[in-house]
Amino acid sequence: MTSDPILAGDASLPDRSDRAVVEVIDLLMGRDVLVTHEPDIATYCSRRVAFLDGLVVSDRPQAPASAAAALAAWQSDSQTAVSA
């Protein structure tokens, strides 16, 4: 990951429960802005701003979900599955 001030990307995420998606979210944590159409991805942000027809309809802080914790849970689950 670079330290560039702006990072832009566009990708289809058909299965947002996929570990790779959470790994990307973990890399993006600490960036100033993450734009998404997916409510479950937005749970990783500390602020959620919603727009409708170009106007802000809500702007609220939230306690962000931890991508690192989600990755740790996946790691734990995969280790449990291997040892079983």
TANORGI-V803737 format. One record per pair of residues at least 24 apart in sequence whose ideal C-beta (glycine too) atoms are under 6 Angstrom apart, sorted by the first residue. I is the first residue (numbers start at 0). J is the second residue. Records with the same first field share a line. If there is no record, write none. Layout:
I->J / J
This chain:
0->26
15->39
18->73
21->66 / 69 / 70
24->66
25->66 / 67 / 70
28->66
